Amino acid sequence: MDGFVRVPVREQDAKVRATNFQEVCLGYNKEEAESEAQRCLNCKNPKCVQGCPVSIDIPAFIQQVKEGDVEGAYQTISKSSALPAVCGRVCPQESQCEGQCVRGIKGDAVSIGKLERYVADTARELGIKPEGAKEKKGKKVAIIGSGPSGLTCAGDLAKMGYDVTIFEALHEAGGVLVYGIPEFRLPKDAVVKKEIENVKSLGVKLETDVVIGKSVTIDELMEKEGFEAVFIGSGAGLPRFMNIPGEQAMGVFSANEFLTRSNLMKAFDENSRTPIMRPKKCVVVGGGNVAMDAARTALRLGSEVHVVYRRGEEELPARKEEVGHAKEEGIIFDLLTNPVEIHADENGWVTGITCIRMELGEPDESGRRSPVEVPGSEFEIECDAVIMSLGTSPNPLISSTTDGLEVNRRKCIVAQEENGQTSKPGVFAGGDAVTGAATVILAMGAGKAAAKGIDEYLSNK
């Protein structure tokens, strides 16, 4: 195979995977990974590193893959990333590291994500762990939330020698990695739990079922529990709705609820004690990665699925890989379409949704062309479930129970981008709690920046 084309990655057949929750992508084996690694040009000015939110030394780890040194490659990645097996699966590499790859100018970019996954998976099979701190600092730091930003901040601080405790509101650690991303994209037992165990192996303590703001406040952690700094990485779990007529009907879900029932509570399993609706025909409103996850989950539960999105295919915010997988599995895309009303029967259950055709007008503030309704183009889609995937915002519980913590009009915590410092001394924040819903890797980047900020703060305190 010439150097312009990447080594293809093996996947489950679309017709087979549409009926199960097993991982779609099967990853590289040793021969495939080393062959793909040979395509890396080992640039002197590696733009791929600049495109990585956690600044992994990508050429170095790929060189180690070329040489068959998986342990060395894993330690190289682990210096920058606490969750390589996760990032190798769910990062939007095409718009980050791979989007900057010189190989991509005249051919395929190096498959950096798949190589990272290969290294992490192989290291896990071999029992290789990240290297911890050589000396302890004797200072306590609290991390709120065990999602990507919290785990990253905790891992980096533990490597620096801090005494770190993560407080998680749910009964299981992982945040969006366990409740938001489906098993067929990110296996929980084989990948997520193992990544969390690696973070704990650095000396990080983890307490679940602790709701900050109810069980204990941030002020109490700092004033009574002896924590000298706190990082808020609690994510954004409050779903948004359209506020259209009929939205209160039974059979209307937020994507958050639908995915949490399936992913965290294993409701897709017939032996699960948590019920989940198995729609005959389902409409998913939205075009992001969460919408793709909800649509592909509903499909695997036996539904015919329509994705309704008000812009065109080029404007779909979801990863191209996820859109492609959804189409291969048989999901129907109704683009340039927007819901205007949900209908229900006499018992209050959804029977259909009225939509209107859209056309793209002038660009909005972000540069994307604004969708405009086409008068008289309304039509109805019969369905028995509607899943709203329109983004999320932070739960205001933490900010409302913490003195001196500034939030903006969207109820997001205000924090400095370079180090995560909030308006309250010693309290840092990052990830979706600050930005609103974003990607796993951007949350990790924020956790990493905050760890550095906390270290500087405590070193100068």
C-alpha positions in Angstrom: 0.0 0.0 0.0 1.5 3.4 -1.0 2.1 6.2 1.6 -0.8 8.3 0.4 -3.5 5.9 1.7 -4.0 4.9 5.3 -4.2 1.4 6.5 -8.0 0.6 6.7 -9.4 -0.3 10.1 -11.6 -3.3 10.5 -15.2 -2.8 11.5 -18.3 -4.9 12.2 -20.5 -5.3 9.1 -23.2 -2.6 9.2 -26.2 -5.0 9.0 -24.8 -7.1 11.9 -23.7 -4.2 14.2 -27.1 -2.5 13.8 -28.6 -5.3 15.8 -26.1 -5.4 18.7 -24.3 -3.1 21.2 -20.8 -4.5 20.6 -18.0 -2.1 19.5 -18.3 -1.1 15.8 -14.6 -0.4 15.2 -12.3 -3.3 15.8 -9.0 -1.3 15.8 -5.6 -2.2 14.4 -3.5 -5.3 15.2 0.3 -5.1 15.6 1.0 -5.5 11.9 -1.5 -3.0 10.8 -0.4 -0.4 13.4 3.2 -0.7 12.6 2.4 -0.4 8.9 0.3 2.7 9.5 3.0 4.2 11.7 5.5 3.9 8.8 3.5 6.6 7.0 4.4 9.3 9.6 7.0 11.7 8.2 8.3 12.6 11.7 8.1 16.3 10.9 10.6 18.7 12.5 7.7 21.1 13.2 4.8 18.7 13.9 1.6 20.6 13.4 -0.3 17.5 14.7 0.9 18.3 18.2 -0.3 21.9 17.9 -3.7 20.5 16.9 -3.9 18.3 20.0 -5.7 19.9 23.0 -3.5 18.0 25.4 -0.3 18.3 23.4 0.6 14.6 23.1 4.1 14.2 21.5 2.6 12.4 18.5 5.7 11.9 16.4 7.5 10.4 19.4 4.9 7.8 20.2 4.3 6.9 16.5 8.1 6.4 16.2 8.0 4.0 19.2 5.1 2.1 17.5 7.3 1.8 14.4 10.0 0.3 16.6 7.6 -2.1 18.3 8.0 -0.3 21.6 4.4 -0.3 22.9 5.4 0.4 26.5 7.5 3.4 25.5 4.7 4.7 23.3 2.2 4.3 26.1 4.4 6.2 28.6 4.9 9.0 26.0 1.2 9.4 25.6 0.5 9.1 29.3 2.7 12.1 30.0 0.0 14.2 28.4 -3.2 12.1 28.4 -4.9 10.2 31.2 -7.4 8.6 28.9 -5.6 7.4 25.7 -8.0 4.4 25.1 -10.9 6.8 25.3 -9.4 9.5 23.1 -8.4 7.0 20.5 -12.0 6.1 20.1 -14.1 9.3 20.5 -11.8 12.3 19.7 -12.6 14.3 16.6 -9.1 13.7 15.2 -10.1 14.8 11.7 -10.5 18.4 12.9 -7.6 18.3 15.4 -4.3 16.3 15.2 -5.1 14.6 11.9 -6.6 17.8 10.5 -3.1 19.3 10.8 -1.2 16.3 9.4 1.1 17.1 6.4 0.2 13.7 4.9 -3.3 14.9 4.6 -2.4 17.6 2.0 -1.9 15.1 -0.9 -3.5 12.0 0.6 -4.8 10.5 3.8 -3.7 11.9 7.1 -1.9 9.4 9.4 -4.5 7.6 11.4 -3.3 9.1 14.7 -6.4 8.2 16.7 -6.4 4.5 15.7 -2.7 4.3 16.6 -3.3 5.9 20.0 -6.1 3.3 20.6 -3.8 0.5 19.5 -1.1 1.6 22.0 -3.6 2.0 24.9 -5.4 -1.3 24.2 -2.1 -3.2 23.9 -0.7 -1.6 27.1 -3.9 -2.6 28.9 -3.6 -6.2 27.7 0.0 -6.3 28.9 -0.8 -4.7 32.3 1.3 -1.6 31.7 0.4 1.3 34.0 1.2 5.1 33.8 4.2 6.3 35.9 3.3 8.1 39.1 4.9 10.8 41.3 8.3 10.2 42.8 7.7 12.6 45.7 4.5 13.7 47.6 3.7 17.3 48.3 1.4 16.7 51.2 -1.4 19.1 49.9 -5.0 18.1 49.3 -6.9 18.9 46.1 -10.6 18.1 45.6 -11.9 17.3 42.1 -15.7 17.6 41.5 -16.8 15.2 38.8 -15.2 12.1 37.4 -15.7 12.9 33.7 -12.9 13.6 31.2 -11.9 17.0 32.7 -12.0 15.7 36.3 -10.0 12.5 35.5 -7.4 14.5 33.5 -6.9 17.1 36.2 -6.8 14.4 38.9 -4.2 12.4 37.0 -2.0 15.3 36.3 -2.0 16.6 39.9 -1.3 13.1 41.2 1.7 12.8 38.9 2.9 16.1 40.5 2.6 14.6 43.9 -0.7 16.1 45.2 -3.2 14.2 47.4 -6.2 14.1 45.2 -9.8 13.0 45.9 -12.5 12.9 43.2 -16.1 13.4 44.2 -18.7 11.9 41.8 -22.5 12.5 42.1 -23.5 9.2 40.4 -23.0 5.7 41.7 -20.4 5.0 39.0 -17.4 7.0 37.9 -16.7 8.2 34.4 -19.2 11.0 33.8 -20.3 11.4 30.2 -18.0 8.5 29.3 -20.4 6.1 31.1 -23.8 7.8 30.8 -23.5 9.6 27.5 -21.5 7.6 25.0 -22.9 4.2 23.9 -21.3 0.9 24.4 -20.8 0.3 20.7 -18.5 3.4 20.5 -16.9 3.1 23.9 -17.0 -0.1 25.9 -17.5 0.5 29.6 -16.0 -2.5 31.3 -13.2 -3.2 28.8 -12.1 0.5 28.3 -13.6 3.2 30.6 -13.3 1.3 33.9 -9.8 0.3 33.1 -8.8 3.9 32.3 -10.3 5.0 35.6 -8.3 2.2 37.4 -5.1 3.6 35.8 -5.9 7.1 37.2 -6.5 5.5 40.6 -3.2 3.6 40.4 -1.5 7.1 40.6 -2.9 7.4 44.1 -6.1 9.2 43.3 -9.0 8.5 45.7 -12.6 8.3 44.4 -15.8 8.8 46.3 -19.1 8.2 44.5 -22.7 9.2 45.5 -21.4 12.6 46.7 -23.6 15.5 45.4 -21.6 18.7 45.8 -24.0 21.4 46.9 -26.2 18.8 48.8 -23.9 16.2 50.4 -21.2 18.8 51.1 -20.4 22.3 49.7 -17.2 23.6 48.2 -16.9 26.0 51.1 -17.1 23.1 53.5 -14.5 21.1 51.6 -12.1 24.0 51.8 -12.9 25.2 55.3 -13.6 22.0 57.2 -12.1 19.1 55.1 -8.6 20.7 54.5 -8.7 20.8 50.7 -6.4 23.7 49.6 -7.8 23.8 46.1 -10.8 22.6 44.2 -11.4 21.8 40.6 -15.0 21.9 39.2 -15.3 19.5 36.3 -19.0 18.6 36.8 -20.0 18.8 33.1 -23.2 20.0 31.6 -26.1 17.6 32.3 -29.1 19.9 32.1 -30.9 19.3 28.7 -32.4 21.9 26.5 -35.8 21.7 24.7 -37.4 23.5 21.8 -40.5 24.8 23.8 -42.8 23.8 20.9 -46.4 22.7 21.3 -46.8 19.1 22.5 -43.3 18.8 23.9 -44.8 17.6 27.2 -46.3 14.5 25.6 -45.3 11.0 26.8 -42.6 9.6 24.5 -40.6 12.8 24.3 -37.2 12.4 25.8 -34.0 14.4 26.2 -31.1 12.6 24.6 -29.4 12.7 28.0 -32.2 10.6 29.7 -32.5 8.2 26.8 -28.7 7.6 26.7 -28.3 7.5 30.4 -31.0 4.8 30.7 -29.3 2.7 28.0 -25.6 3.3 28.8 -25.4 3.7 32.6 -28.4 1.6 33.6 -27.9 -1.0 30.8 -31.6 -0.7 29.8 -30.8 -2.2 26.4 -30.2 -5.5 28.2 -33.5 -7.5 28.5 -32.4 -8.5 32.0 -32.0 -4.9 33.1 -34.2 -3.6 36.0 -34.3 -0.2 34.4 -37.0 0.2 31.7 -36.5 2.0 28.4 -39.0 2.7 25.7 -38.4 0.7 22.5 -40.0 2.9 19.8 -41.4 1.5 16.6 -40.5 4.8 14.8 -38.4 7.5 16.4 -37.5 11.0 15.5 -34.2 12.4 16.8 -34.0 16.2 16.7 -30.4 17.5 16.3 -27.3 16.9 14.3 -24.4 16.6 16.8 -22.5 13.5 18.1 -25.1 13.1 20.9 -27.9 13.0 18.3 -26.0 10.3 16.4 -25.5 8.3 19.6 -29.2 8.5 20.5 -30.3 7.6 16.9 -28.0 4.6 16.7 -29.1 3.5 20.1 -32.8 3.7 19.2 -32.0 1.7 16.0 -30.4 -1.0 18.0 -33.6 -1.1 20.2 -35.6 -2.0 17.1 -36.8 1.4 15.9 -37.0 3.0 12.5 -35.1 6.2 13.1 -35.3 9.7 11.4 -32.7 12.4 12.3 -34.3 15.8 11.8 -31.8 18.7 11.5 -32.5 22.2 10.4 -29.3 22.7 8.3 -27.7 20.7 5.5 -25.3 17.8 5.5 -22.2 20.0 5.3 -23.3 21.8 8.4 -23.9 18.7 10.5 -21.7 19.2 13.6 -21.3 15.4 14.2 -18.1 13.7 13.2 -18.2 12.5 9.6 -17.3 9.0 10.8 -20.4 8.9 13.1 -22.7 10.2 10.3 -21.2 7.6 7.9 -21.8 4.8 10.4 -25.4 6.0 11.0 -26.2 6.0 7.3 -24.6 2.6 6.8 -26.8 1.2 9.5 -30.0 2.5 7.9 -30.8 5.8 9.8 -32.8 8.2 7.7 -31.7 11.9 7.6 -34.3 14.6 7.1 -32.1 17.6 6.6 -33.1 21.2 6.2 -36.1 20.3 8.3 -37.2 21.7 11.7 -40.0 20.5 14.1 -42.8 22.9 14.8 -45.3 20.8 16.8 -45.6 17.3 18.4 -48.9 15.5 18.4 -50.3 13.0 20.9 -53.3 10.7 21.3 -56.1 11.0 23.9 -53.8 9.2 26.4 -51.0 11.7 26.0 -48.6 9.5 23.9 -46.7 10.8 20.9 -48.3 10.0 17.5 -46.3 12.2 15.2 -44.4 15.5 14.7 -45.1 18.3 12.3 -42.0 19.7 10.6 -41.3 22.5 8.2 -38.7 22.7 5.4 -35.8 25.1 5.7 -33.4 26.8 3.4 -30.1 28.4 4.3 -29.9 32.2 4.4 -27.2 34.6 5.5 -24.4 33.4 7.9 -25.0 33.9 11.6 -22.5 35.2 14.2 -20.4 32.0 14.0 -20.2 32.1 10.2 -22.7 29.3 9.7 -25.6 30.1 7.3 -28.8 30.7 9.2 -31.7 28.4 8.4 -34.9 30.1 7.3 -38.4 28.5 7.1 -40.0 27.8 3.7 -43.6 29.0 4.0 -46.3 26.4 3.4 -43.8 23.5 3.4 -45.1 21.8 6.6 -45.4 18.0 6.6 -45.8 15.3 9.3 -43.7 12.3 10.3 -45.6 9.6 12.1 -43.7 8.4 15.2 -44.2 7.1 18.7 -41.1 8.8 20.3 -39.2 12.0 19.9 -35.6 12.5 21.3 -34.4 16.0 21.7 -30.7 16.4 21.2 -30.2 20.2 21.3 -27.3 20.6 23.7 -27.0 20.9 27.5 -26.1 23.5 30.1 -24.5 23.1 33.5 -26.6 22.2 36.5 -26.7 25.4 38.7 -26.5 23.5 42.0 -22.8 23.9 42.5 -22.6 27.6 41.6 -25.7 28.5 43.6 -24.3 26.9 46.8 -20.8 28.3 46.5 -20.0 31.9 47.8 -18.2 34.2 45.4 -18.4 31.9 42.3 -19.2 34.0 39.2 -21.4 32.5 36.5 -22.5 34.0 33.1 -26.0 34.3 31.7 -25.9 30.7 30.5 -25.2 29.6 34.1 -21.7 28.5 33.0 -19.0 29.1 35.6 -16.6 31.9 34.6 -13.0 30.7 34.5 -9.8 31.9 32.9 -9.0 29.8 29.8 -5.2 29.6 30.4 -5.4 28.1 34.0 -9.1 27.5 34.9 -9.0 30.0 37.8 -12.5 31.2 38.9 -13.5 34.3 40.7 -13.2 32.4 44.0 -9.5 32.0 45.2 -8.4 28.4 45.2 -11.4 27.2 43.1 -10.7 26.3 39.4 -13.1 25.0 36.8 -13.0 23.6 33.3 -14.8 21.5 30.7 -18.5 21.7 30.0 -19.2 23.4 33.3 -17.4 26.4 31.8 -18.0 26.2 28.1 -21.3 24.3 27.9 -21.5 21.0 26.0 -18.3 20.3 24.0 -16.0 17.4 23.2 -14.2 14.9 25.5 -10.8 16.1 24.4 -11.5 19.8 24.9 -12.7 19.0 28.4 -9.5 17.1 29.0 -7.5 20.0 27.7 -9.3 22.3 30.2 -8.6 19.8 33.0 -4.9 19.7 32.1 -4.7 23.5 32.0 -6.4 23.7 35.5 -3.9 21.2 36.9 -1.1 23.4 35.9 -2.9 26.4 37.3 -3.6 24.7 40.6 0.1 23.6 40.9 1.2 27.2 40.4 -1.4 28.5 42.8 -0.5 26.1 45.6 3.3 26.5 44.9 2.9 30.3 45.5 0.4 30.1 48.3 
